[in-house]
Amino acid sequence: MSKYVPVENSSVFVRDKETNAIINTDTSGLEKARARKLARQKEHNEIKELKTEVSEMRALLSNLYKYIEYK
């Protein structure tokens, strides 16, 4: 006897008989969601790195301006 029962009108959801929980069996959808999350994290990290670099460049330009101004 199967532990899962298909959910009506759905090809990707099943119900666990013991816990009554609904389970998504769409593994390809899960992999796509993980890939999207990884891409978002990578983009976030790149933006954070660019912001840091811009801040460093501003500080260097500010110091250069002060150096030139006082000469």
C-alpha positions as CSV (number, residue, x, y, z in Angstrom):
1,M,0.0,0.0,0.0
2,S,1.3,3.4,-1.0
3,K,2.2,6.0,1.6
4,Y,1.1,8.8,-0.7
5,V,-2.3,9.7,-2.4
6,P,-2.5,11.8,-5.5
7,V,-4.0,15.3,-4.9
8,E,-7.1,15.9,-7.1
9,N,-6.5,18.2,-10.1
10,S,-2.7,18.1,-9.7
11,S,0.0,16.1,-11.3
12,V,2.8,17.3,-9.0
13,F,1.2,17.2,-5.5
14,V,0.6,14.1,-3.3
15,R,-0.7,13.8,0.2
16,D,1.2,11.8,2.9
17,K,-1.3,9.5,4.5
18,E,0.4,9.5,7.9
19,T,0.9,13.3,8.3
20,N,-1.8,14.5,5.9
21,A,0.9,16.9,4.5
22,I,0.9,18.0,0.9
23,I,4.2,17.2,-0.9
24,N,5.4,18.7,-4.1
25,T,7.0,16.0,-6.3
26,D,8.1,18.4,-9.1
27,T,11.9,17.9,-8.9
28,S,12.6,19.9,-12.1
29,G,10.7,22.9,-10.7
30,L,12.8,22.6,-7.5
31,E,16.1,22.6,-9.5
32,K,14.9,25.6,-11.4
33,A,14.1,27.5,-8.2
34,R,17.5,26.6,-6.8
35,A,19.2,27.9,-9.9
36,R,17.2,31.1,-9.7
37,K,18.1,31.6,-6.1
38,L,21.8,30.9,-6.8
39,A,21.7,33.5,-9.7
40,R,20.1,36.1,-7.4
41,Q,22.7,35.5,-4.7
42,K,25.5,35.8,-7.3
43,E,24.0,39.1,-8.6
44,H,23.6,40.4,-5.1
45,N,27.3,39.6,-4.3
46,E,28.5,41.3,-7.5
47,I,26.5,44.4,-6.7
48,K,27.8,44.5,-3.1
49,E,31.4,44.1,-4.4
50,L,30.8,46.9,-6.9
51,K,29.5,49.2,-4.2
52,T,32.6,48.5,-2.1
53,E,34.9,49.2,-5.0
54,V,33.1,52.5,-5.8
55,S,33.4,53.5,-2.1
56,E,37.1,52.7,-2.2
57,M,37.6,54.8,-5.4
58,R,35.7,57.7,-3.9
59,A,38.0,57.6,-0.9
60,L,41.1,57.5,-3.1
61,L,39.9,60.4,-5.2
62,S,39.1,62.4,-2.1
63,N,42.6,61.8,-0.8
64,L,44.1,62.6,-4.1
65,Y,42.1,65.9,-4.3
66,K,43.3,66.8,-0.8
67,Y,46.9,66.0,-1.7
68,I,46.7,68.2,-4.9
69,E,44.9,71.0,-3.1
70,Y,47.5,71.3,-0.3
71,K,50.6,71.2,-2.7
